[in-house]
Structure formats: structure tokens, C-alpha cells
Amino acid sequence: MTGQVTGHALTFGLFSVLVVGTLGITVWARATTRGADDFYAGGRTFSGPQNGIALAGDYMSAASFLGIAGLIALSGYDGFLYSIGFLVAWLVALLLVELVRNTGRFTLGDVLSQRVRRQPPVRRAAVVSTVTVSVFYLLAQMVGAGALVSLLLGIHRGERFLGMSASAARTVTIVAVGALMILYVAFGGMKGTTWVQIVKSALLMAGAAGLTALVLGRFGFDVGAMLGSAADASGKGDAFLRPGLRYGQDVPGDAYQTIVNKLDFISLALALVLGTAGLPHIVNRFFTVPDGRAARRSVAWAIGLVGAFYLMTPALGFGAAALVGRSKIVAQDPSGNTAAPQLAQAVGEHYGGRVGGDVLLACIGAVAFATILAVVSGLVLASSTSLAHDYFGQVLMFGRPRESQEVAVARFAAFLVGALAIVLAVAARNLNVAFLVALAFAMAAAANLPAIVLTLFWRRFNSAGVVAGIYGGLVSSLVLVVFSPVVSGKTDPVTGESLSLFPASVDFHLFPLENPGLVSIPVGFLCAVAGTLLGREKADPERYDDLSVRALTGAGAH
């Protein structure tokens, strides 16, 4: 019991140091934030490498660190496919980054409204898309924070912690994370958020590299030995190291389900690969550098860091399968999200006994907590910036707001978005919300990417096309998920327990795929094209020519 208390005290101490340090960065950023350029884009003073490190920090969420390690630990080779998808996605972003940076000023709405005559409906659609995608992504991060802190502090169901039940303690954690992210955004703006993400990125890379080295050291740096041990411990044998254990499964005697499984994997891959370039908090990062060349350089840095990180995830996942074991991982969290912290504790105990396990667990837990704080801050900043700049500044104030007004509204919007995210995350705290990350990517790919691509490359594209594409992609993604097995109708074939959000007795699913991207992404493009062709507004060739010159050369860019 004494050792457990010591471990909890160490974890709490590291969390406290992390929070105090990041709040110090926020206070410093507040003192140097003067106007809209500083609050929305950090004054465009960040270099390519600095922004690249922040981009990597913004992108490598808790789903990347905890979720992928858990998927590999439970599903073997198929879990690693997430890492491949998340990395390949940056090649799409690399194709568009310089064009987007030169075209916009602060937000996705700036890019989409640059060449259209009727800006208000386009701005409103961009706000709706930005807030919707960001809130879904936020929920997954904040619910994950509650689960992570509960594990690290030893808060189990039926037990009490500081006079609170486990459920109440998880709620307090979610509220605390929400309050911190509101502070980071409202006071620090883009400057504070960027530096928090840079610090988080450094901590994450160092933590992952250190844990990877320790894991490989257990096997004499023989990767084959690690993979063999993981396969043996998984109970699946060599199938653990081959594709098909989780995605694209062949179902003997059921050709229909086999096809559905393979299409579902293609759908997930499309969402992951195409969604990154449309994520609002990633798009906003392109405007923090002085020019398009620096933006492209920052993406190159992000690709390098993200690639290095995802190369380490197999060691974390397969290491957890070999050293922790499937039964212990599932007992702690059926989704496997605690595999990396459990691995840290197991490896630490091997090298340094109980104290070593507590120290390494606390360190990895603090890194994961920093990951969550940095990502949720970027998401809230993207939403509040869009609400203040696109809706208040450009729609309500007809494009003539005072900078002080707009920044004040952005700070208030950060509070509103943060409060909404807290309420929704508390309501969903006991649900398995892992699908929300994939849904956020699918919505970004279906709603935002068609609008961005057609704005940049189709001369005839107009405001009706932008609006139809955004709403068509958003609505189709949401409707398909509501009527998919994710929400109802999926049960464990052995136990009969529900694997959906609703109980096994409730089944209203009509769409067979769990991931909507295969259908919703083409729907987004088709709606954008149909809206353009059916809309009464005619495109302005001169505006398109001006946008093309600006996008390709940077002439006239902010």
C-alpha cells in the first residue's frame, strides 16, 4: 500500500510540474500577444522547424500514442495499419500546404471565401464544419484523459479517491483538463498553444524513444525475438503477425460479410489518408509561418517527426503484447488504451523494481497527459478562431470589426467551446468513444477536403458549391455513422454482448460499414459539384486567376 501511495504521489507531482510549466508558457505568451495576428497566427513569427515540431505535437494525439500501441498489442499487424495511414496522410497535406498558406489568412473560411462573391454563407458553413469536427475530436481526447488519470492514480470502479467515487474522480479530471485548455487558449492564443505543443512534442518523442530502447533491450535488441514472444503471448500464433486479424477478415461461408469487412478497411484508410489535410486545427497551423516556403518546410519537419514516432509504435505495441500480456491489458481497458502505460510499468519493474516501475509509469503518464493537453488546446483554438474571425468578424460585422473586439470574442468563444466539450465529455465518460477520432477524420475528408481542392483547382466553383459540399459531407458522415454498427446492432459472436453504443437488444443499423468515408467522401465531392452546377451564381474568372497567382507565387499573401 505504501508503494502504491508513493507511485500516486510521484504521478501527481509530475502532473503538477507539467501543468505549472505549461501555464507559465501561457502567461508569457499572454504578455506578448498584441492583436489578431498574434492571437490567431502567433504573429507569423514561427520558423519552419518550430512550426513543424508544433504540427507534429498537434497531430500526435492520445489516439496516436495510447490508441495505436493498444491496437497493435491486441490486434498485431493490423494495429500497425493505423500508423501507416496517419503517416501517409501527410503526403496529401504536403501537396496542398503551400497553396493553402498563400491563399488564406487565419482560418479555413479565409481559404474557401477568397474567390467567391457571396462570402457569408461560405463563412457560416466553414464555422459549422470547424466546430463540429473539432468537438468530435475533443470528446475522444477528454474522455481518454479521464480514463488515463484514473489508471495512473489507481482509481478503480467501486473504490473512492480523496472522498470521491471513481466516476466522480473521472468527471473531475475531465473538468480539470477542460479548464486548462480554456486557459491555454484564452490567455495564450496561438503563441501559447504553439509553445505548449513544441514542449509536448519533445516530451513525447523522448518518452517514446526511451521506452522503445528499454523494451528492445529486454530482447537483446533482437526485433525478431520480440515479435516471436508477442505472437506466442497473444494466443493467435503467427496470425498475430499477418494481416486480417482485425481488418478485412475473411468469413468462411459468408461472402457478403467478407466483402463488407474489406470495404470497411478501405473506408477507414480513405478517411485517415484524406482527412488530415482537412482538419481545421492542422489547416490553421499553416498560417503561423511567414510564407508558403516555410509552411512547406514545416510539413517536411512534421513528416520526419511523425514518421519517426510511428516507427516506434510497433515496439510499444508488440512489446506490450509480449511483456504485459493480452489478459492484463484487456482487464485494465478492453480497448487496449492503457497498454503503453502498463508496458512502462512492467519494463520499469524489470530494470528498477517497484520504484522503477512507478517512476517510468509516472513519466509515460505525464507524457500522455501533456499530449492530451496540447491537442485539445489546438482544437479549441481552431474553433474559437473560426467563430470569432469568420462568423463575428466577417459575417456579423461585415468584415469591418475592430481587432480588439474580434480577439475578445475569440477568448469568449474559447470558453463556450470548452464548456460544451466538458459537458459532452462528462456525459460520454463511460462510453467507448474511440470511433470519434475516425469519424472526425471522415468528416474532415468528406466536408472540408472537397471544398479546399475544388476552390484551388476548379475555375467554375462557386459559393453554392462550397456550401453544398461542406454540409453534404458533414451530414452524410453523421447519418451513416448513426445507422452503422458502431451505434447499434454489433454483438460479440461468442458472448452476445453489445459491441455498439446501444445495448444488444437495440438494433436499427442500416449501413453495414463502421467507417463512413468510402461513401461520405464521394458524396462530399458530388454535392460540391452539384451545388456549383445548380447554383445561380456564376464564378468570377478574374477572382480565380487572382487566387491562382496568389496560391502559386505568394503574391499578396498575408
MARPA-519865 format. One line per field, with one value per residue (C-alpha): x, y, z. Coordinates in steps of 0.02 Angstrom, whole numbers, plus 50000, padded with zeros to 5 digits. Example, Ala and Ser with C-alpha at 12.3 -4.5 7.8 and 13.67 -1.06 7.14 Angstrom:
MARPA-519865
east = c(50615, 50684)
north = c(49775, 49947)
up = c(50390, 50357)
end
This chain:
MARPA-519865
east = c(50000, 50144, 50223, 50057, 50038, 50216, 50182, 50024, 50115, 50252, 50124, 50029, 50192, 50244, 50071, 50084, 50256, 50191, 50037, 50135, 50265, 50137, 50038, 50200, 50218, 50039, 50068, 50223, 50128, 49987, 50110, 50174, 50005, 49953, 49821, 49732, 49890, 49970, 49816, 49763, 49931, 50066, 50120, 50178, 50348, 50375, 50507, 50477, 50562, 50471, 50302, 50344, 50377, 50214, 50121, 50185, 50132, 49961, 49939, 50007, 49858, 49818, 49741, 49912, 50013, 49893, 49769, 49888, 50000, 49843, 49781, 49948, 49954, 49782, 49774, 49955, 49997, 49826, 49851, 50005, 49897, 49836, 50017, 50039, 49877, 49916, 50089, 50039, 49907, 50044, 50088, 49917, 49945, 50115, 50034, 49914, 50007, 50092, 49936, 49827, 49953, 49964, 49776, 49712, 49746, 49690, 49560, 49487, 49348, 49475, 49534, 49360, 49290, 49438, 49366, 49176, 49056, 48939, 49053, 48931, 48856, 49030, 49096, 48948, 48973, 49159, 49117, 48992, 49118, 49262, 49166, 49084, 49246, 49341, 49211, 49204, 49394, 49392, 49273, 49387, 49537, 49448, 49364, 49534, 49608, 49484, 49524, 49712, 49717, 49602, 49728, 49880, 49803, 49736, 49553, 49451, 49264, 49188, 49334, 49350, 49488, 49502, 49325, 49258, 49191, 49284, 49152, 49160, 49351, 49345, 49222, 49336, 49482, 49382, 49330, 49510, 49575, 49438, 49478, 49663, 49631, 49518, 49656, 49788, 49684, 49600, 49762, 49900, 49816, 49916, 50083, 50049, 49969, 50114, 50246, 50146, 50138, 50325, 50361, 50236, 50314, 50487, 50421, 50326, 50473, 50591, 50468, 50430, 50614, 50665, 50528, 50567, 50751, 50708, 50586, 50708, 50841, 50734, 50755, 50938, 50887, 50828, 50667, 50630, 50636, 50514, 50392, 50402, 50368, 50222, 50147, 50164, 50088, 49943, 49865, 49849, 50017, 50087, 49918, 49961, 50099, 49996, 49856, 49674, 49659, 49558, 49526, 49470, 49433, 49380, 49222, 49210, 49042, 48986, 49041, 48936, 49017, 49190, 49161, 49091, 49245, 49363, 49264, 49261, 49451, 49463, 49340, 49444, 49604, 49524, 49466, 49638, 49736, 49623, 49561, 49722, 49730, 49553, 49570, 49539, 49671, 49801, 49750, 49763, 49943, 49994, 49963, 50087, 50240, 50294, 50271, 50223, 50401, 50413, 50244, 50307, 50466, 50362, 50263, 50427, 50483, 50316, 50329, 50501, 50446, 50281, 50368, 50500, 50365, 50259, 50412, 50422, 50240, 50271, 50399, 50272, 50127, 50216, 50318, 50158, 50088, 50247, 50286, 50115, 50004, 49834, 49735, 49809, 49788, 49605, 49570, 49626, 49545, 49455, 49505, 49690, 49716, 49820, 49941, 50084, 50073, 50061, 50214, 50308, 50270, 50320, 50485, 50523, 50496, 50614, 50755, 50723, 50600, 50438, 50511, 50574, 50401, 50317, 50442, 50426, 50237, 50227, 50341, 50244, 50081, 50140, 50191, 50019, 49936, 50042, 49989, 49805, 49826, 49918, 49796, 49637, 49710, 49739, 49562, 49482, 49590, 49533, 49350, 49362, 49462, 49332, 49187, 49270, 49352, 49234, 49066, 49082, 49211, 49163, 48976, 48904, 49023, 49026, 49216, 49250, 49274, 49397, 49541, 49513, 49331, 49373, 49507, 49389, 49256, 49386, 49428, 49244, 49216, 49357, 49260, 49097, 49177, 49274, 49118, 49021, 49161, 49166, 48979, 48978, 49135, 49062, 48903, 49006, 49138, 49087, 49065, 49192, 49219, 49370, 49267, 49254, 49432, 49399, 49233, 49320, 49442, 49299, 49203, 49358, 49389, 49207, 49165, 49324, 49441, 49321, 49292, 49479, 49529, 49391, 49422, 49603, 49585, 49410, 49380, 49190, 49174, 49063, 48989, 48841, 48963, 49063, 48909, 48833, 48997, 49027, 48851, 48834, 48996, 48954, 48775, 48815, 48956, 48846, 48693, 48794, 48877, 48710, 48642, 48803, 48855, 48956, 48793, 48684, 48675, 48853, 48872, 49009, 48977, 49035, 48963, 48820, 48870, 48846, 48998, 48898, 48848, 48671, 48628, 48618, 48427, 48428, 48467, 48423, 48580, 48551, 48726, 48844, 49011, 49079, 49178, 49078, 49223, 49202, 49028, 49033, 49192, 49121, 48956, 49050, 49130, 48966, 48871, 49004, 48995, 48804, 48790, 48905, 48813, 48639, 48680, 48629, 48791, 48919, 49102, 49213, 49359, 49462, 49446, 49501, 49651, 49700, 49684, 49789, 49929, 49924, 49920, 50066, 50178, 50127, 50099, 49978, 49977, 49970)
north = c(50000, 50118, 50087, 50121, 50286, 50333, 50296, 50400, 50544, 50537, 50537, 50682, 50777, 50757, 50811, 50965, 51012, 50990, 51097, 51235, 51238, 51250, 51382, 51482, 51473, 51534, 51683, 51731, 51715, 51824, 51964, 51961, 51943, 52112, 52091, 51971, 51919, 51867, 51782, 51687, 51655, 51688, 51843, 51729, 51728, 51541, 51462, 51308, 51189, 51266, 51253, 51078, 51021, 51104, 51022, 50852, 50893, 50947, 50789, 50652, 50641, 50522, 50411, 50401, 50367, 50263, 50202, 50134, 50048, 49965, 49913, 49833, 49746, 49669, 49652, 49634, 49681, 49758, 49883, 49950, 49996, 50148, 50209, 50189, 50281, 50427, 50447, 50430, 50564, 50695, 50669, 50740, 50885, 50916, 50937, 51071, 51159, 51298, 51336, 51345, 51452, 51579, 51584, 51606, 51720, 51641, 51504, 51376, 51502, 51626, 51498, 51448, 51626, 51702, 51686, 51686, 51833, 51778, 51756, 51748, 51575, 51506, 51577, 51505, 51333, 51339, 51382, 51238, 51116, 51177, 51169, 51001, 50913, 50990, 50945, 50762, 50755, 50844, 50719, 50572, 50663, 50720, 50554, 50473, 50593, 50538, 50354, 50384, 50483, 50355, 50219, 50316, 50366, 50192, 50243, 50085, 50059, 50036, 50122, 50300, 50429, 50585, 50556, 50537, 50387, 50326, 50403, 50570, 50571, 50540, 50684, 50799, 50750, 50793, 50961, 50999, 50960, 51068, 51213, 51203, 51203, 51355, 51445, 51399, 51465, 51616, 51684, 51618, 51613, 51535, 51584, 51496, 51346, 51327, 51326, 51203, 51091, 51107, 51057, 50914, 50853, 50848, 50755, 50630, 50591, 50574, 50465, 50352, 50335, 50295, 50166, 50088, 50070, 49988, 49868, 49816, 49798, 49664, 49561, 49600, 49722, 49572, 49628, 49451, 49387, 49524, 49483, 49298, 49324, 49439, 49310, 49172, 49278, 49338, 49166, 49193, 49122, 49177, 49254, 49394, 49449, 49437, 49548, 49502, 49481, 49642, 49720, 49643, 49475, 49328, 49249, 49067, 49033, 49215, 49306, 49460, 49489, 49458, 49595, 49712, 49685, 49725, 49879, 49939, 49934, 50031, 50157, 50181, 50201, 50334, 50434, 50428, 50470, 50608, 50680, 50759, 50895, 50947, 50951, 51132, 51136, 51072, 51198, 51342, 51293, 51334, 51520, 51535, 51545, 51697, 51622, 51470, 51406, 51400, 51312, 51176, 51159, 51142, 50998, 50914, 50926, 50860, 50711, 50670, 50678, 50588, 50454, 50426, 50414, 50290, 50181, 50163, 50111, 49928, 49913, 49986, 49879, 49713, 49745, 49763, 49603, 49509, 49584, 49630, 49503, 49517, 49465, 49602, 49735, 49689, 49676, 49857, 49925, 49817, 49940, 49924, 50111, 50079, 49959, 50087, 50141, 49958, 49919, 50063, 49994, 49816, 49872, 49989, 49850, 49737, 49865, 49952, 49853, 49927, 50103, 50091, 50038, 50182, 50308, 50251, 50237, 50414, 50481, 50399, 50452, 50632, 50624, 50557, 50693, 50826, 50750, 50770, 50949, 51006, 50928, 50989, 51165, 51163, 51103, 51236, 51371, 51318, 51327, 51492, 51572, 51519, 51582, 51750, 51784, 51701, 51723, 51877, 51974, 51934, 51894, 51992, 52141, 52136, 52115, 52277, 52227, 52310, 52193, 52211, 52161, 52008, 51946, 51973, 51869, 51734, 51722, 51711, 51582, 51476, 51473, 51423, 51285, 51221, 51219, 51125, 50997, 50973, 50943, 50819, 50728, 50709, 50636, 50515, 50474, 50290, 50258, 50185, 50337, 50276, 50287, 50477, 50504, 50406, 50498, 50667, 50617, 50554, 50718, 50822, 50718, 50724, 50905, 51008, 50923, 50933, 51118, 51152, 51054, 51125, 51302, 51288, 51193, 51215, 51380, 51363, 51326, 51448, 51482, 51366, 51225, 51262, 51263, 51107, 51012, 51054, 51017, 50865, 50789, 50827, 50765, 50607, 50562, 50586, 50498, 50348, 50329, 50342, 50198, 50096, 49951, 50075, 50139, 49981, 49802, 49740, 49598, 49481, 49315, 49216, 49308, 49400, 49562, 49726, 49799, 49955, 50108, 50040, 49877, 49715, 49723, 49884, 49867, 49999, 49993, 50002, 50045, 49894, 49988, 50055, 50191, 50308, 50376, 50262, 50335, 50506, 50568, 50541, 50615, 50772, 50792, 50756, 50883, 51014, 50984, 50976, 51135, 51225, 51170, 51201, 51365, 51529, 51618, 51621, 51603, 51755, 51708, 51858, 51807, 51631, 51696, 51808, 51662, 51550, 51678, 51708, 51521, 51479, 51630, 51700, 51872, 51967, 51833, 51888)
up = c(50000, 50042, 49872, 49787, 49879, 49833, 49650, 49651, 49737, 49605, 49465, 49542, 49567, 49385, 49327, 49438, 49369, 49191, 49222, 49310, 49171, 49031, 49124, 49138, 48949, 48931, 49047, 48948, 48783, 48851, 48887, 48707, 48620, 48549, 48414, 48297, 48206, 48370, 48442, 48284, 48200, 48331, 48235, 48092, 48176, 48193, 48084, 47977, 48101, 48250, 48165, 48105, 48283, 48339, 48193, 48248, 48426, 48366, 48263, 48377, 48492, 48633, 48498, 48417, 48574, 48678, 48548, 48417, 48545, 48613, 48442, 48400, 48569, 48540, 48350, 48298, 48119, 48086, 48227, 48138, 47987, 48084, 48096, 47908, 47871, 47987, 47909, 47726, 47757, 47767, 47584, 47539, 47658, 47579, 47408, 47471, 47613, 47513, 47411, 47567, 47661, 47520, 47495, 47673, 47819, 47983, 47952, 47833, 47799, 47731, 47602, 47546, 47533, 47441, 47265, 47292, 47279, 47420, 47570, 47720, 47680, 47646, 47811, 47906, 47829, 47872, 48053, 48067, 47994, 48101, 48264, 48225, 48177, 48322, 48454, 48399, 48408, 48576, 48654, 48620, 48694, 48852, 48889, 48862, 48988, 49119, 49089, 49089, 49251, 49334, 49290, 49346, 49513, 49542, 49540, 49510, 49499, 49672, 49759, 49824, 49795, 49902, 49959, 49780, 49689, 49535, 49421, 49512, 49505, 49317, 49299, 49398, 49284, 49128, 49201, 49251, 49076, 49002, 49118, 49074, 48886, 48903, 48999, 48869, 48725, 48806, 48878, 48767, 48597, 48456, 48533, 48696, 48612, 48490, 48626, 48730, 48576, 48547, 48727, 48715, 48552, 48631, 48784, 48677, 48564, 48713, 48810, 48661, 48614, 48793, 48816, 48645, 48691, 48858, 48775, 48640, 48775, 48857, 48698, 48668, 48530, 48429, 48344, 48286, 48464, 48519, 48379, 48416, 48600, 48559, 48441, 48572, 48711, 48601, 48588, 48400, 48346, 48178, 48131, 48252, 48135, 47975, 47906, 47931, 48119, 48142, 47971, 47807, 47889, 47781, 47850, 47790, 47708, 47713, 47555, 47596, 47766, 47693, 47562, 47696, 47805, 47662, 47609, 47789, 47795, 47631, 47702, 47860, 47758, 47647, 47798, 47881, 47723, 47657, 47822, 47886, 47753, 47801, 47990, 48043, 48180, 48057, 47922, 48047, 48085, 47907, 47941, 48086, 47972, 47869, 47695, 47592, 47583, 47772, 47778, 47661, 47764, 47922, 47846, 47796, 47979, 48038, 47919, 47988, 48169, 48142, 48040, 48175, 48307, 48211, 48180, 48369, 48392, 48342, 48483, 48605, 48544, 48516, 48673, 48774, 48699, 48746, 48917, 48987, 48902, 48821, 48975, 49086, 48952, 48921, 49107, 49131, 48972, 48842, 48705, 48749, 48778, 48935, 48851, 48839, 49024, 49078, 48971, 49052, 49225, 49176, 49097, 49241, 49367, 49269, 49273, 49440, 49543, 49610, 49620, 49441, 49383, 49473, 49404, 49223, 49235, 49305, 49168, 49025, 49106, 49114, 48930, 48883, 48987, 48900, 48734, 48778, 48842, 48685, 48562, 48649, 48655, 48467, 48436, 48547, 48468, 48292, 48344, 48437, 48296, 48167, 48273, 48307, 48139, 48015, 48099, 48210, 48110, 47931, 47943, 48089, 48073, 47881, 47877, 47973, 48156, 48274, 48313, 48500, 48478, 48375, 48495, 48643, 48554, 48518, 48703, 48749, 48611, 48685, 48848, 48760, 48655, 48805, 48914, 48779, 48763, 48952, 48964, 48818, 48880, 49055, 48979, 48873, 49005, 49020, 48834, 48713, 48604, 48505, 48344, 48365, 48304, 48143, 48124, 48141, 48003, 47894, 47914, 47876, 47719, 47662, 47704, 47702, 47578, 47428, 47461, 47476, 47320, 47209, 47272, 47220, 47056, 46978, 46889, 46889, 47076, 47172, 47344, 47317, 47281, 47439, 47550, 47470, 47482, 47665, 47725, 47613, 47679, 47860, 47856, 47758, 47879, 48033, 47963, 47903, 48073, 48166, 48061, 48066, 48179, 48283, 48361, 48360, 48301, 48329, 48454, 48509, 48417, 48568, 48719, 48633, 48720, 48629, 48542, 48493, 48592, 48619, 48708, 48610, 48614, 48512, 48327, 48197, 48091, 47903, 47841, 47852, 47864, 48029, 47939, 47825, 47721, 47571, 47542, 47627, 47540, 47363, 47424, 47481, 47309, 47218, 47324, 47291, 47103, 47101, 47205, 47085, 46928, 47000, 47089, 47009, 47050, 46910, 46953, 46929, 46814, 46872, 47054, 47010, 46912, 47058, 47179, 47067, 47055, 47242, 47283, 47169, 47199, 47368, 47291, 47402, 47537, 47720)
end
